[in-house]
Amino acid sequence: MNILMIAGEVAPYAKTGGLGEVMAALPKAVHRLGHDVRVYMPLYGAIDRQKLAFVPIGKTLQLNVGGERTPINFSASILAQEVPIYFLESEKYFPPDKATIYDPKSGNLPFYAFNLSVFRLLETLDWVPDIIHVHDWHAGLIPNIIKNLPVNSPFAGIATVETIHNSAYQSLANQWKIPDEERDTGKGLPPTELAKVNYINFLKRGIANADIVTTVSEQYAKDLLIPATSHGLYDVLKPRARTFFGIRNGVDYRQWNPMFDEHLPVNYDIEILHRKYDNKRALQHRLKLPIDDQIPILGMNSRITEQKGFSLVFEIFERLMKKGVQLVVVGDSTSEPYKRFLTEKMKQYPGQVAYRAYSEELGSLVYAGSDIFMMPSLFEPMGVGQLYSLRYGTIPVVRRTGGLADTISDYNQHNRTGNGFVFDEYTGDALAEALDRALELWDQKALWWNLMVRAMALSYSWEIPAKKYVRIYRAAIKEHCGAAWAIPKKW
Ligand code: GLC
């Protein structure tokens, strides 16, 4: 099959979170199953044009955006040495001197233009894919536009798949500030007047119109079909129940592997697990914490947002400090109160708390050097941190939600099953209780070692999910032309 995947971020070009990582791995995994996979994204100002090579393709075109004509260009590069990736270049919508990827101040317009540009790209390439697979809200208008094309359009036969990575983000303009009665219902075609572009709910339109909709874990697919946890998408998802599936993300173990991770001062694996503690010491040294194997390190490495459960950690902060643990938080944040809280605590407990902005190197060191990895998420479509930490022998403590529920099972001290510590209620007490159980086991060194070894041996590769996507693509092609197909809900 010929498959075009479209996303707002693809690592290493641009990444704010898990979406960027999935986009670095999934196209490659599907390509390896024998399909022609290509990727499309905007060429943000933030992308390093020196470090990554780009070749111009085609000539400058005029894109008509709500009656305004703007020059655009396309360029190409190779993702992970095997998948072609194309970029939209536009001085107007993605200015080369702009450092942020997603600027809420710019509203929806840049991505509205990005959606319209897709068809110009296909013309330039003289290529009509069988499938366009859009990820999150960024290209949600594509299924909507294709569904409404006249039958004689060269693009009318393209089947579409929409994957929801996070229901909280539905467009760049803030959807929650729009009064209820003016919110986008997702019906019909998106408006063409520029004044209305900020009212468009891209994700909703993708969901309402794609031939098949998927999300990134089975449990999150269930969570989204409950009004309270659907971020307002319940009404548009419910009628899709027959054509809505959960497929968990995988991990690229060539990259996320303590034996090969080049960011680690000392590589290790199950057979030489004692070397994990060299990384623990390196982490303590690097963050100016007391260097001591006998102090447990609780690590967190994620976007510092409400979603990731930081309010629970803050709620039990003093209790945690009394336990004598070291707490390491690595991540970027746009929340001033969260940043202030962590900065103040770091000053108050310099020997126990370290908080730093995200870097790839520190990220890896947190997975390798921590004893326990905390992910008390309010909601979690899939989550990758819990899977990386398993491979690095760092035991996850998670809330039972979304992909965390699908991948982490609670440790059972009687039959020694489970790969982490799980709690249900979204409360500080529930988190504290799970942490207590983890710390208690951590004190029993032989049992903890045993748990680490079991965690490291687990595998969540891309192989199975990639095959599932291929089945979804075949089904989408049938769905698009009204033919029958069947995929069992348990597969
Ligand atoms: C989003 C979700 C995360 C998921 C990732 C990739 O970042 O918050 O749970 O793993 O997308 O699908």
Residues whose N, C-alpha, C, O or C-beta is under 5 A from the ligand:
A	BS01	GLC	G17 G18 L19 V22 H165 N166 V216 E380 P381 M382 G383 V384
